[in-house]
Amino acid sequence: MATLKEVQSKIVSVKKTKQITKAMNMVATSRLRGAQTTMEAFRPYAEKFAEVLGNIADKAGEDASPLLSPRDEVNRVHIVLLTSDRGLCGGFNVHLIEKAESLMNEKLSQELDVSFTNFGKKGRDWCRKNQFQIASEYLGVVGGKFGFNIASSAGQELIDNFLNGNYDEVYVVFANFQGMANQPPVVKQLLPIPVIATSDTQENEDVSYMAEHIIEPSPDELLNEMLPKNIFIQIYNALLETSTSEHAARMKAMENATKACDDMIENLTLAYNKARQASITMELMDIVGGAEALKG
């Protein structure tokens, strides 16, 4: 049985750990509010941009831009993996890496070359450990403060490699924020840009396209400007979703850790009281035994 000093030392240690987890929970909660506000403000813009782009692409046709045209033969696949730079967020990074690994294994089974662009140290370290090909890495972005320029620079690099033939398909793996307890990993195709279905075409596919705006310049010229921006927006939106999800996952993990510390403190306190009572009983028995010996 543990001594009183050992149990008391464990109680002090767990209380210090509880202070750390509680502080991290408060920091994650504070950062989550700002990240969630930014993400929710950007979502309507991203959805409306995709809707307008879908209308223009429908009017221009499938051959309007090389970014819309699938390759006749796919040999090289590129995966953009978004993870956090730090741990202590439960299974957040594990689920993202498992999703990327599943996609990679699917492409490798088709005898395709796979490379990675990493946002975050956790995904970068996983790729290095397994000696996967890393084209680019961006650290200190997810979970922190970042601007649209990060997404535009990364997106432009992807577009250049796609147009040059270095990549035949590009996918992004990120966490989709659906609530405080639900941030499932999602795979989304970036290049070639998939057909963008608008609300009108979803409701009735037989209805012909009815122009709502006068497009000037021509739809082809407009697509050449808007399609690259759509890639930037998709990456920026994925970064916002993943950052918000990371803060939510860390907040939940630290909340569970704090509760676990409370349970440990309760159990250790009970063990301390038992050990203390056993010590007192032993002392009383020694005193009584000594008194009886003196009487004898």
KARAVEN-V36588 format. One line per field, one symbol per residue. phi: phi as a letter, one per 20 degrees, with the letter a starting at -180 (. if undefined). psi: psi as a letter, one per 40 degrees, with the letter a starting at -180 (. if undefined). burial: b if it has 16 or more other ideal C-beta (glycine too) atoms within 10 Angstrom, else e. A space follows every 10 residues. Layout:
BEGIN
phi = ???
psi = ???
burial = ???
END
This chain:
BEGIN
phi = .fffffffff ffffffffff ffffffffff ffffffffff fegfffffff fffffffffe ofefbffeef ffcdccddde ddceecelcm egffffffff fffffffffe mdecccdddo fffffffffe lefdebbcdm dfndebdfff ffffffffff fffenfcdbc ccdbeefdrf dbcffcdcee cffffeeeff fffbfefffd fdceebffgf ffffeefgff ffffffffff ffffffffff ffffffffff ffffffffff ffffffffff ffffffffff ffffff
psi = hiiddddddd dddddddddd dddddddddd dddddddddd dddddddddd dddddddddd idedieeehi idhhdhhhhh hhiidiaffa fddddddddd ddddddddde fihhiihhhi ddddddddde fihhdiihif cheahiiddd dddddddddd dddeedhdih ihhihhheid ehgiiihhhd iihihhhidd dddheehihh heihhhaidd dddddddddd dddddddddd dddddddddd dddddddddd dddddddddd dddddddddd dddddddddd ddddd.
burial = eeeeeebbeb beebeebbee beebbeebee bbeebbeebe ebeeebeebb ebbbbbbbbb eeebbebbee eeeeebbbbb bbbbbeeebb ebbebbbebb bebbeebeee eeebbbbbbb bbbbebbeee ebeebbbbee bbbeebeeeb bbebbeebbe bbeeeebbbb bbbbbebeee eebebbeeeb bbbeebebeb beeeeeeeee eeeebeeebe ebbbebbbeb bbbbbbbbbb bbbbbbbbbb bbbbbebbee beebbeebee bbeebeeeee eeeeeeeeee eeeeee
END
